[in-house]
């Protein structure tokens, strides 16, 4: 497990916003209260490296570049070379194309940047995997996650992204030095109907299952007081660690 000083260091806030100014507002509100800001496709395509520079200047929070690279190994190798200059703590790559793709990313990553393999998106259910044409064995999300985590481990990835429902199994199978990042987190006080996330857990459940980091977006973003929401989540993490 990673050396994380405080419960708040384990919280990742996704900057799922359409533009620089919308993201800047939350960077200013939450800096110093969370461990990492996650930048995904929507914001990065619109603003590029400038948004990462803003996070770096704000200080006190690291960068999680969640671009989920998914292409032929040579293309991913080139993308990683470009990404090396962006000072990200983590960068994500899809597992779908197997070991060679993951190895290309790991071999090209430099400095402190760690490659995390995305196993199965938390928006996917058994029915969704069946629809995608997965053979029957891997229509079970847990079996598919463990299979892909094994490939990621052998390829040299620092860890994986998986739901809290699979985290304990990944931890047991691959040990404490394998980083687990868990999205799809919903505190009990924030659960909503018709959520687009299918495999969700509470912060406490995720940490108890072995997650090193949890990605919490909507419950913080929609709270009347985002900082208070973060503090409540950190308190839940602290209790789970005890």
Steps between C-alpha positions, in 0.01 A plus 500: 500500500611854428636722778214745540531744785138599552156368400451797267805390299295203384226714345510567126266766364418475127495831319211397277436847365477640148746787534790662683300742714256237627790276601694791651215572740523153655879491495498815710230369733648153557877550485649390829195289582552205261790290374462520122308674226398270214498642149307298244433519129236774500712760675835399353372509142362850560784652703806278451808530723395844625257345746778282641720807544219659700483199732878502545504871582219452753720251686407253774330257260645265240385431145317189384496510118211272410519478121461121483743453210374226269674452166779299342815481718707736285232770513467462877879519533495833316214628716688406815810685379287813464335441837831465683541877503167554677613397851209266565509269799281245320400441141250241379511245220225257397566128547297393196793459262703283736854489632686660208300820525554522877870421470541777241349752745705377797826495305446855374380660824768705670562672830238460769212420262337166578293305248163371616309245295125551461340159548122524459315833501265541796221591256509144363284219635486129417239579235725763345793259480277241336385756246865582423558139400705385799513125529282363778782460753588869483144629509555487875665839574705354787657229286578750226652749746726236656606375157589850383666593830726198456601621156561850637717368781711290263539798267647709781208734569501665842139400555149496365173685496213277609170527686473454875315175439821346364759685708529242781555220250766698313672585829503136612624376164768759427623625837541827683748660259250503214312833489122484486299804393125466540248720315123478531503619862175616653476587872172374646380860530540562127343199326268602216253317278596408143873539568716445190744300712393137533754357747519753782612481865541740793838652592515281810430181306762585236773569755415190702518299178857618443474808277792741532314785333133576434357718224213713628342750264128563503447484880761777542412700190127521580540562874399841637840508669756293301770534768262372767413204274870421462552518876210259556651257250844531663344425838338190354836391359669555836244283678537228236879496545459439871 
